[in-house]
Amino acid sequence: MDKDIISIIEKTIQYKFNNDALLAQAFDFEPGDGNDPRSNGILRIVGKRAINYALTVTLMNYYGTNENGSPYKTTIENTVIYDLLDNLTSQDLYRVSVNVLGLTEYVSSFEGGELVDIDRKLFEAIIGAVALDCNWNVSIISNVVSFMLDVEYWLNYGFGNIDSHPTILLFNYCVETGQAMPSYVYKRVKDKSGNIYIKCELTLNNLEFDGVGVNHSESRLLAAQAAYKYLTENNMTSQIVKDAGEYSETNAMDTLDNLTLKGYFSFADYHTTEKNGGFLSTCMIDEIDKKFKAFDKDKKIAKNKAAYRMLLYVLGKEVPSDEADNMED
């Protein structure tokens, strides 16, 4: 697994591995035999046990009291503890947590079959890798599990509707409107009194939102709430996707012009020069601090290709790399 990808995953789950091979193994779904070191099967076995252990400890710390000389007690009924554990270890919660964090895109592909329950299995494998890497440090495992599942949220708001979680609402909104997924970056900040908090910086297309909380989960929650509220109140991103209609490299210039006529931005400007037996075209829009280049032997095709890359950007889609990016005007 590439070092850059490892770094992204570590930041995503908020855990730094000592042994990168364990993390790479967690994402390897190569079938092999039962003891094939390429397979994450053994990590899933470890992960299932580690998750249950970590969540039990978390709930006992949350609801339990253990005074010297007194029997162990909890502030809620034992049956409620069982129900909470059942809900927190549900496959649906594993599945949605892994998808919202964008982790499935780093799974190693393999020849020989369809991946079944990949998201649920990936969650278990990641926690198994963490458990082995930290030598079963329950505090570390609990922190990673609690962050990935956002345990505190579910304990506070219940499990009536999993899709009501702000990060899940935001994720589903992006899926429904066909735009790129949000990214989350965390930083430690201090207030005027010197108290340390976690700041989550959420980036969605060209928009940025912040959330500051006592931990990573709270800061992410607040940032996602702000982003989702803004999107639903302004309805900007979904509307521009609808107004763009069907688009491709062949009609990208016309599509940008149509969006301009609807009031989204000013008309695109194209700077085109002859280069290496063809044409290097750069698409620019006054309100957008980005320039996109494209190269082709046909001048019109070059301009449409550049416009298409700009179009992907304004619609919140991933813009693929292009050989023209490294070419000088």
C-alpha positions as CSV (number, residue, x, y, z in Angstrom):
1,M,0.0,0.0,0.0
2,D,1.3,3.4,-1.0
3,K,2.7,5.6,1.9
4,D,0.4,8.5,1.0
5,I,-2.7,6.3,1.2
6,I,-1.5,4.9,4.5
7,S,-1.2,8.5,5.8
8,I,-4.7,9.4,4.6
9,I,-6.2,6.4,6.3
10,E,-4.4,7.0,9.5
11,K,-5.7,10.6,9.6
12,T,-9.2,9.4,8.7
13,I,-9.4,6.9,11.6
14,Q,-7.2,9.0,14.0
15,Y,-4.6,6.3,14.7
16,K,-0.9,6.2,13.7
17,F,0.3,2.7,13.0
18,N,3.7,1.4,14.2
19,N,3.5,-1.5,11.7
20,D,2.1,-0.3,8.3
21,A,1.9,-3.9,7.1
22,L,-1.0,-4.5,9.4
23,L,-3.0,-1.6,8.0
24,A,-2.2,-2.8,4.4
25,Q,-3.4,-6.3,5.3
26,A,-6.7,-4.9,6.7
27,F,-7.5,-3.6,3.2
28,D,-6.4,-6.8,1.3
29,F,-9.4,-9.0,0.4
30,E,-7.3,-11.4,-1.7
31,P,-9.0,-14.8,-1.0
32,G,-6.1,-17.2,-0.7
33,D,-6.3,-20.1,1.8
34,G,-7.3,-19.8,5.4
35,N,-3.8,-18.8,6.6
36,D,-2.7,-16.7,3.6
37,P,-0.8,-13.7,4.9
38,R,-2.3,-11.6,2.1
39,S,-5.8,-12.1,3.5
40,N,-7.4,-9.9,6.1
41,G,-9.5,-12.8,7.4
42,I,-7.4,-13.3,10.6
43,L,-7.7,-9.5,11.3
44,R,-11.5,-9.8,11.1
45,I,-11.4,-12.5,13.8
46,V,-9.3,-10.3,16.0
47,G,-11.4,-7.2,15.2
48,K,-14.8,-8.8,16.2
49,R,-13.4,-9.6,19.6
50,A,-11.7,-6.3,20.0
51,I,-14.8,-4.3,19.0
52,N,-17.0,-6.1,21.6
53,Y,-14.3,-5.7,24.3
54,A,-13.8,-2.0,23.5
55,L,-17.5,-1.2,23.4
56,T,-18.1,-3.0,26.6
57,V,-15.4,-1.0,28.4
58,T,-16.7,2.2,26.8
59,L,-20.3,1.5,28.1
60,M,-19.0,0.5,31.5
61,N,-17.0,3.7,31.8
62,Y,-20.1,5.7,30.6
63,Y,-22.7,4.1,32.8
64,G,-20.8,2.2,35.5
65,T,-19.7,3.0,39.0
66,N,-17.0,1.0,40.8
67,E,-16.5,2.4,44.3
68,N,-14.2,0.7,46.7
69,G,-16.0,-1.7,49.0
70,S,-19.2,-1.6,47.0
71,P,-20.6,-3.9,44.3
72,Y,-20.3,-2.8,40.7
73,K,-23.4,-0.9,39.6
74,T,-24.6,0.8,36.5
75,T,-26.9,3.8,36.1
76,I,-29.1,2.0,33.6
77,E,-30.7,-1.4,33.5
78,N,-28.6,-4.4,32.4
79,T,-31.0,-5.2,29.6
80,V,-30.4,-1.7,28.2
81,I,-26.6,-2.4,28.2
82,Y,-27.3,-5.5,26.1
83,D,-29.5,-3.5,23.7
84,L,-26.9,-0.8,23.3
85,L,-24.2,-3.3,22.5
86,D,-26.4,-5.0,20.0
87,N,-27.1,-1.7,18.3
88,L,-23.5,-0.5,18.3
89,T,-22.2,-3.8,16.8
90,S,-24.9,-3.9,14.1
91,Q,-23.6,-4.5,10.6
92,D,-25.6,-1.5,9.4
93,L,-23.7,0.8,11.7
94,Y,-20.3,-0.7,10.6
95,R,-21.3,-0.4,7.0
96,V,-22.4,3.2,7.1
97,S,-19.5,4.3,9.3
98,V,-16.9,2.9,6.8
99,N,-18.7,4.4,3.8
100,V,-19.0,7.8,5.4
101,L,-15.3,7.8,6.2
102,G,-14.6,6.9,2.5
103,L,-12.4,3.9,3.4
104,T,-13.8,1.3,0.9
105,E,-12.1,3.0,-2.0
106,Y,-8.7,1.9,-0.7
107,V,-9.6,-1.8,-0.7
108,S,-7.3,-4.0,-2.8
109,S,-9.1,-5.7,-5.7
110,F,-8.6,-9.3,-6.5
111,E,-9.3,-11.8,-9.3
112,G,-11.7,-14.6,-8.5
113,G,-15.0,-13.4,-7.0
114,E,-17.3,-10.8,-5.8
115,L,-16.6,-9.0,-2.5
116,V,-19.6,-9.5,-0.2
117,D,-20.2,-7.3,2.9
118,I,-17.0,-5.5,2.1
119,D,-17.7,-2.5,4.3
120,R,-18.6,-4.5,7.4
121,K,-15.6,-6.8,7.0
122,L,-13.3,-3.8,6.4
123,F,-14.4,-2.2,9.7
124,E,-13.7,-5.4,11.6
125,A,-10.3,-5.8,9.9
126,I,-9.2,-2.2,10.6
127,I,-10.0,-2.6,14.3
128,G,-8.2,-6.0,14.3
129,A,-5.1,-4.3,12.8
130,V,-5.3,-1.5,15.5
131,A,-5.7,-4.1,18.3
132,L,-2.6,-6.0,17.2
133,D,-0.6,-2.9,16.5
134,C,-1.2,-1.4,19.9
135,N,-0.8,-4.7,21.7
136,W,-4.4,-4.8,22.8
137,N,-4.3,-1.5,24.6
138,V,-8.0,-1.2,25.4
139,S,-7.9,2.6,25.8
140,I,-6.5,3.0,22.3
141,I,-8.9,0.5,20.7
142,S,-11.9,2.1,22.5
143,N,-10.9,5.5,21.2
144,V,-10.6,4.3,17.6
145,V,-13.9,2.4,17.7
146,S,-15.7,5.2,19.4
147,F,-14.5,7.7,16.9
148,M,-15.2,5.6,13.8
149,L,-18.7,4.7,15.1
150,D,-19.3,8.0,16.9
151,V,-20.5,6.1,19.9
152,E,-21.2,9.2,22.0
153,Y,-23.7,10.4,19.4
154,W,-25.7,7.2,19.5
155,L,-25.7,7.1,23.3
156,N,-27.1,10.6,23.4
157,Y,-29.6,10.5,20.6
158,G,-30.5,6.8,20.3
159,F,-30.7,4.5,17.2
160,G,-34.2,5.4,15.9
161,N,-32.9,6.5,12.5
162,I,-29.3,5.8,11.6
163,D,-29.6,8.1,8.6
164,S,-30.3,11.1,10.9
165,H,-26.6,11.4,11.9
166,P,-25.3,14.7,10.5
167,T,-22.3,13.0,8.7
168,I,-24.5,10.4,7.2
169,L,-27.1,13.1,6.1
170,L,-24.2,14.9,4.4
171,F,-22.9,11.7,2.8
172,N,-26.3,10.8,1.5
173,Y,-26.8,14.3,0.2
174,C,-23.6,14.1,-1.8
175,V,-24.5,10.7,-3.2
176,E,-27.9,11.9,-4.2
177,T,-26.7,15.1,-5.9
178,G,-23.7,13.3,-7.6
179,Q,-21.0,15.4,-6.1
180,A,-17.6,14.7,-4.4
181,M,-17.5,13.5,-0.8
182,P,-16.5,16.0,2.0
183,S,-13.0,15.8,3.5
184,Y,-12.2,16.3,7.1
185,V,-9.0,17.7,8.6
186,Y,-8.4,18.0,12.4
187,K,-6.3,20.5,14.3
188,R,-5.6,21.2,18.0
189,V,-6.6,24.8,18.9
190,K,-6.5,26.8,22.1
191,D,-9.0,29.3,23.4
192,K,-8.1,32.6,25.2
193,S,-7.8,30.7,28.5
194,G,-5.4,28.1,27.1
195,N,-7.9,25.3,27.0
196,I,-7.2,22.8,24.2
197,Y,-10.0,21.8,21.7
198,I,-10.2,20.0,18.4
199,K,-11.1,21.9,15.3
200,C,-12.5,20.0,12.3
201,E,-12.1,21.7,8.9
202,L,-14.7,20.2,6.5
203,T,-14.2,20.9,2.8
204,L,-17.0,20.3,0.3
205,N,-16.4,21.3,-3.3
206,N,-15.4,25.0,-3.0
207,L,-17.1,25.4,0.4
208,E,-15.4,25.2,3.9
209,F,-17.0,24.7,7.3
210,D,-15.5,24.5,10.8
211,G,-16.5,22.7,14.0
212,V,-14.8,23.1,17.3
213,G,-15.4,20.5,20.1
214,V,-13.8,18.8,23.0
215,N,-12.9,15.8,20.9
216,H,-12.7,14.7,17.2
217,S,-16.2,13.3,17.1
218,E,-17.8,16.4,18.5
219,S,-15.9,18.7,16.1
220,R,-16.7,16.5,13.1
221,L,-20.4,16.5,14.2
222,L,-20.6,20.3,14.4
223,A,-18.8,20.8,11.1
224,A,-21.1,18.3,9.3
225,Q,-24.2,20.0,10.9
226,A,-23.1,23.4,9.6
227,A,-22.4,22.0,6.1
228,Y,-25.7,20.1,5.8
229,K,-27.7,23.1,7.1
230,Y,-26.0,25.4,4.6
231,L,-26.6,23.0,1.6
232,T,-30.2,22.4,2.4
233,E,-31.0,26.0,3.2
234,N,-29.3,27.3,0.0
235,N,-29.9,24.3,-2.2
236,M,-27.0,25.5,-4.3
237,T,-25.1,22.3,-5.2
238,S,-28.2,20.2,-6.0
239,Q,-29.7,22.9,-8.2
240,I,-26.6,23.5,-10.3
241,V,-26.3,19.8,-10.9
242,K,-29.9,19.7,-12.1
243,D,-29.4,22.8,-14.3
244,A,-26.3,21.3,-15.9
245,G,-28.3,18.4,-17.3
246,E,-26.5,15.9,-19.5
247,Y,-23.0,17.0,-20.2
248,S,-19.8,15.6,-21.7
249,E,-16.5,16.6,-23.2
250,T,-18.2,17.4,-26.5
251,N,-20.7,19.9,-25.1
252,A,-18.9,21.2,-22.1
253,M,-18.4,24.8,-23.4
254,D,-22.1,25.1,-24.2
255,T,-23.0,23.7,-20.8
256,L,-20.8,26.3,-19.0
257,D,-22.5,29.0,-21.1
258,N,-25.9,27.7,-20.1
259,L,-25.0,27.8,-16.4
260,T,-23.7,31.3,-16.9
261,L,-27.0,32.4,-18.4
262,K,-28.7,30.9,-15.3
263,G,-26.7,33.3,-13.2
264,Y,-24.1,31.0,-11.6
265,F,-21.0,32.8,-12.8
266,S,-19.6,34.9,-15.6
267,F,-18.8,33.5,-19.1
268,A,-15.7,31.4,-19.3
269,D,-12.6,32.7,-21.0
270,Y,-10.3,30.5,-23.0
271,H,-6.7,31.1,-23.6
272,T,-5.4,28.8,-26.4
273,T,-1.9,28.6,-27.8
274,E,-0.3,26.3,-30.4
275,K,1.9,23.7,-28.7
276,N,3.7,20.5,-29.8
277,G,1.7,20.2,-33.0
278,G,-1.6,20.9,-31.3
279,F,-3.4,23.3,-29.0
280,L,-3.1,24.0,-25.3
281,S,-6.3,25.5,-24.0
282,T,-6.9,27.0,-20.5
283,C,-10.4,27.6,-19.2
284,M,-10.9,30.4,-16.7
285,I,-13.9,31.9,-14.9
286,D,-13.6,35.2,-13.0
287,E,-15.4,34.0,-9.8
288,I,-13.5,30.7,-9.6
289,D,-9.9,30.7,-8.4
290,K,-9.0,27.7,-10.6
291,K,-7.6,27.3,-14.1
292,F,-8.0,24.1,-16.1
293,K,-5.9,23.1,-19.1
294,A,-6.3,20.5,-21.8
295,F,-4.4,19.6,-24.9
296,D,-5.5,18.3,-28.3
297,K,-4.6,18.5,-31.9
298,D,-8.0,20.0,-32.6
299,K,-8.5,23.5,-31.2
300,K,-12.2,23.1,-30.5
301,I,-11.7,19.8,-28.8
302,A,-9.0,21.2,-26.6
303,K,-11.2,24.0,-25.5
304,N,-14.1,21.6,-24.8
305,K,-11.8,19.3,-22.8
306,A,-10.6,22.3,-20.7
307,A,-14.2,23.4,-20.2
308,Y,-15.2,19.9,-19.2
309,R,-12.6,19.8,-16.4
310,M,-13.8,23.2,-15.2
311,L,-17.4,21.9,-15.3
312,L,-16.5,18.9,-13.2
313,Y,-15.0,21.2,-10.7
314,V,-18.0,23.5,-10.4
315,L,-20.4,20.5,-10.1
316,G,-18.3,19.1,-7.2
317,K,-17.0,16.1,-9.2
318,E,-13.5,14.7,-9.0
319,V,-11.3,16.3,-11.7
320,P,-8.9,13.7,-13.2
321,S,-5.3,14.6,-13.8
322,D,-4.3,15.7,-17.3
323,E,-1.0,15.8,-19.2
324,A,-1.7,19.4,-19.9
325,D,-1.4,20.3,-16.2
326,N,2.4,20.2,-16.5
327,M,2.5,22.0,-19.9
328,E,3.4,25.7,-19.9
329,D,1.3,28.2,-21.9
